[in-house]
Amino acid sequence: MFHSSRQKSMIFNNESDMSMMRKKANENFKATHPECSEFFMTHDDERLICRRFERQLIQFCNVFDEPSYFKNIKCTAMNYLKRFYLKHSAMEFYPQNVMFLCCYFACKVEEFTISIDQFVSMLEESLRYETGSFILSNEFLLMEALDYSLTVYNSYRPLDGFFIELKSLYGNERVDILRKHALSFINDAILTDVTLLYSPSQIALASLVYRYVFRITLCFVVHH
């Protein structure tokens, strides 16, 4: 269940709050390296870089063969990555290393058994030693950045609950058509900050509403 205590540490009031946290992390790093001021990135520049590696995280998670693990690991790792860079600058920790750290740690939390050697074997050979060392050296840093709130509730589970109820009303065939579009909505939402602004059940419900509104709009365009 998504308790209010979890909501306090994982759900933010608005995008401005997150933008301020990213800006603060950027400024804190700059303050510790005044001699390099001409080479610094803005917090907007950092966000662009992080978004690139968020997309790479999705691609990397495709290596997991089991679909249920893939969905959970993908959502948990993405949540970790976004929350990590609310407190740390991308100039301080290279996003590619943090991305792999979040993926490996998400495997642990989601009870997908994999050793560090097995994990790095999925990477290019030139990245294996450095990445493995970074992961083993910074797991506690990640937990600290996450305020030790490690369990992530994704939107797939409440969506499944909605589908069970809908099937009892409308049958399997109509609901299966809706499922495809709802899953697509959630997959796109993972790449945005919406998962840090709304609860999983709200996002799942929005995916169903979106499909309904999309269908009505399409019918209106076709007939007019």
C-alpha positions in Angstrom: 0.0 0.0 0.0 1.2 3.5 -0.8 1.2 5.1 2.7 1.3 8.8 3.5 4.7 8.3 5.1 6.1 7.0 1.8 4.4 9.8 0.0 6.2 12.4 2.0 9.6 11.1 0.9 8.8 10.0 -2.6 6.1 12.4 -3.9 6.7 16.1 -4.5 4.1 18.9 -4.5 5.0 20.2 -7.9 7.7 20.4 -10.6 9.1 23.6 -9.2 10.1 21.9 -6.0 12.1 19.3 -7.9 13.7 22.0 -10.2 14.8 23.9 -7.0 16.4 20.7 -5.6 18.3 20.1 -8.9 19.4 23.7 -8.9 20.6 23.5 -5.3 22.6 20.3 -6.1 24.2 22.1 -9.0 25.0 25.2 -7.0 26.4 23.1 -4.1 28.8 21.4 -6.5 29.9 24.7 -8.0 30.6 26.1 -4.5 33.1 23.3 -3.8 35.0 23.8 -7.1 35.3 27.6 -7.6 38.5 27.2 -9.6 36.5 25.5 -12.5 33.6 27.9 -12.7 34.0 28.6 -16.4 33.4 24.9 -17.2 30.3 24.3 -15.2 27.0 23.2 -16.6 23.7 24.7 -15.5 21.1 22.5 -13.8 19.1 22.5 -17.1 22.2 21.2 -18.9 22.5 18.4 -16.3 18.8 17.5 -16.7 19.3 17.0 -20.5 22.2 14.7 -19.8 20.3 12.7 -17.2 17.3 12.3 -19.6 19.6 10.7 -22.1 20.7 8.1 -19.6 17.1 7.6 -18.4 16.3 6.5 -22.0 19.4 4.3 -22.0 18.2 2.7 -18.7 15.1 1.5 -20.4 17.1 0.0 -23.3 19.5 -1.7 -20.9 16.6 -3.3 -18.9 15.6 -5.1 -22.0 18.3 -7.6 -21.3 16.2 -9.1 -18.6 14.2 -12.0 -20.2 11.5 -12.3 -17.6 8.8 -9.6 -18.4 7.6 -9.2 -14.8 11.1 -8.6 -13.5 11.8 -6.2 -16.4 8.8 -4.0 -15.5 9.6 -3.9 -11.8 13.4 -3.4 -12.2 12.8 -0.7 -14.9 10.4 1.3 -12.7 12.5 0.9 -9.6 15.8 1.8 -11.2 14.3 4.8 -13.0 12.8 6.1 -9.7 16.2 5.7 -8.0 18.0 7.5 -10.8 15.6 10.5 -10.8 15.7 10.8 -7.0 19.5 10.5 -6.9 20.0 13.6 -9.1 17.6 15.6 -7.0 20.4 15.6 -4.4 23.6 15.2 -6.5 25.0 17.0 -9.5 25.7 15.1 -12.7 29.1 16.9 -12.7 29.9 15.0 -9.5 28.7 11.6 -10.5 28.7 10.5 -14.1 25.1 9.5 -15.0 26.1 6.3 -16.8 27.8 4.9 -13.7 24.8 5.9 -11.5 22.4 4.4 -14.1 24.1 1.0 -13.8 24.3 1.4 -10.0 20.5 2.0 -9.9 19.8 -1.0 -12.1 21.9 -3.3 -10.0 20.5 -2.1 -6.8 16.9 -2.4 -8.2 17.7 -6.0 -9.0 18.4 -6.6 -5.3 15.3 -4.8 -4.1 13.1 -6.6 -6.6 14.6 -9.9 -5.6 16.1 -10.7 -9.0 19.1 -12.7 -8.0 22.2 -11.6 -9.9 25.9 -11.4 -8.9 28.0 -8.3 -9.6 30.0 -10.4 -12.0 26.9 -11.6 -13.9 25.6 -8.0 -14.0 28.8 -6.4 -15.5 29.1 -9.3 -18.0 26.1 -7.7 -19.8 28.2 -4.5 -20.4 30.8 -3.8 -22.9 34.1 -5.3 -21.8 35.8 -1.9 -21.5 33.1 -0.8 -18.9 33.1 -3.9 -16.7 35.8 -3.3 -14.2 35.2 0.4 -13.7 31.4 0.0 -13.5 31.6 -3.0 -11.1 34.0 -1.0 -8.8 31.7 2.0 -8.9 28.6 -0.1 -8.0 30.3 -1.8 -5.0 31.7 1.4 -3.7 28.6 3.5 -3.9 25.6 1.4 -2.8 25.4 3.1 0.5 25.7 6.5 -1.2 22.6 5.6 -3.3 20.7 4.5 -0.2 21.5 7.7 1.5 20.3 9.8 -1.4 17.1 7.8 -1.4 16.6 8.4 2.4 16.6 4.6 2.7 13.2 4.5 1.2 13.9 1.6 -1.2 10.6 0.0 -2.0 9.1 1.5 -5.1 5.4 1.0 -6.0 4.9 1.2 -9.8 1.7 1.8 -11.7 1.5 -1.7 -13.3 0.0 -3.3 -10.3 -3.0 -0.9 -9.7 -3.5 -1.1 -13.5 -3.9 -4.8 -13.3 -6.4 -4.3 -10.5 -8.5 -2.0 -12.7 -8.4 -4.5 -15.5 -9.7 -7.3 -13.3 -12.7 -5.1 -12.5 -13.2 -4.0 -16.1 -13.1 -7.6 -17.3 -16.0 -8.5 -15.0 -18.0 -5.7 -16.6 -17.0 -5.8 -20.3 -15.3 -9.1 -21.0 -11.7 -10.0 -22.0 -11.6 -8.9 -25.6 -12.5 -5.2 -25.1 -10.3 -4.9 -22.0 -7.2 -6.4 -23.9 -7.5 -3.7 -26.5 -7.5 -1.1 -23.7 -4.6 -2.7 -22.0 -2.2 -2.1 -24.9 -2.8 1.7 -24.9 -2.8 1.9 -21.1 0.6 0.2 -20.9 2.0 2.4 -23.6 0.9 5.4 -21.5 2.6 4.1 -18.4 5.8 3.3 -20.3 5.9 6.8 -21.6 5.1 8.3 -18.1 8.1 6.5 -16.6 10.4 8.7 -18.6 8.9 11.9 -17.2 8.8 13.2 -13.6 5.1 12.3 -13.2 6.1 9.3 -11.1 7.5 11.7 -8.5 4.4 13.9 -8.5 1.5 11.4 -8.4 0.7 8.1 -6.7 0.9 4.8 -8.8 -2.9 4.4 -8.7 -3.5 7.9 -10.0 -1.1 7.3 -12.9 -2.8 3.9 -13.7 -6.2 5.6 -13.7 -4.9 8.4 -15.9 -3.8 5.8 -18.4 -7.3 4.5 -18.7 -8.8 8.0 -18.9 -6.3 9.0 -21.5 -7.3 6.1 -23.8 -11.0 7.0 -23.4 -10.4 10.7 -24.2 -8.1 9.7 -27.1 -10.9 7.5 -28.6 -13.5 10.3 -28.3 -11.2 12.8 -29.9 -10.3 10.5 -32.7 -14.0 9.8 -33.4 -14.7 13.6 -33.4 -11.9 14.2 -35.9 -13.0 11.4 -38.2 -16.7 12.5 -38.3 -15.9 16.2 -38.7 
